[in-house]
Amino acid sequence: MQEREIYAALTDIFRDVFDDPDIEAKPEMSAADVPEWDSFNHINIIVAAEMRFGVKFRASEIEGLRNVGDFARLIQDRKEAA
């Protein structure tokens, strides 16, 4: 799976979770950039990504993420390992 495909899918997830048709997943974006990105929506993003990409994440992996770019790399690594 290519990076642009991951970001396109993440954009769809963010638009759905935050109910914002204008939001776009970018590598530098973090929870601090989106006022509605609280712990509940964080879990919604993770679960939606697991379903969308057919992967599972460990809590330790999720805790280490600093931004969307880190999340996209984690997804890429998981897809390549599968």
C-alpha positions in Angstrom: 0.0 0.0 0.0 1.4 3.4 -1.0 1.7 6.4 1.3 -0.8 8.4 -0.6 -3.4 5.6 -0.3 -2.9 5.6 3.5 -3.3 9.3 3.8 -6.4 9.2 1.6 -7.9 6.5 3.8 -6.9 8.4 7.0 -8.5 11.6 5.6 -11.8 9.6 5.1 -11.5 8.4 8.7 -10.9 11.8 10.1 -13.7 13.3 8.1 -16.1 10.7 9.4 -14.9 10.8 13.1 -14.8 14.6 13.3 -17.8 15.2 10.9 -15.7 17.7 9.0 -15.7 17.4 5.2 -12.7 19.8 5.0 -10.3 18.1 7.3 -7.2 16.5 5.6 -4.8 14.0 7.1 -1.3 15.5 6.9 1.9 14.1 8.4 2.5 16.9 10.9 -1.1 17.0 12.1 -1.7 16.0 15.8 -4.5 16.0 18.3 -3.4 19.6 19.3 -4.4 20.8 15.9 -8.0 19.5 16.0 -10.1 20.8 19.0 -12.5 17.8 18.8 -9.7 15.3 19.0 -10.2 14.0 22.5 -9.5 10.6 24.0 -12.8 9.3 22.8 -12.2 10.3 19.2 -8.7 9.1 19.4 -10.0 5.6 20.1 -12.6 6.0 17.3 -9.7 6.8 14.9 -7.7 3.8 16.0 -10.6 1.4 15.7 -11.6 2.8 12.3 -8.1 2.5 11.1 -7.8 -1.1 12.3 -11.0 -2.0 10.5 -10.1 0.0 7.3 -6.6 -1.4 7.0 -7.2 -4.9 8.4 -4.5 -4.6 11.1 -4.4 -4.5 14.9 -2.3 -2.2 17.0 -0.8 -2.8 20.5 -1.4 -0.1 23.1 2.4 0.5 23.4 2.5 1.3 19.6 -0.4 3.8 20.0 1.2 5.5 23.0 4.3 6.3 21.1 2.6 8.2 18.2 3.3 11.9 18.1 1.4 12.8 14.9 -0.5 11.5 11.8 2.8 10.8 10.1 3.9 8.4 12.8 0.5 6.7 12.5 0.8 6.4 8.7 4.3 4.8 9.1 2.9 2.4 11.7 0.1 1.4 9.3 2.6 1.0 6.4 4.8 -1.2 8.6 1.9 -3.4 9.6 0.7 -3.8 6.0 4.2 -4.7 4.8 4.6 -7.3 7.6 1.3 -9.0 6.7 
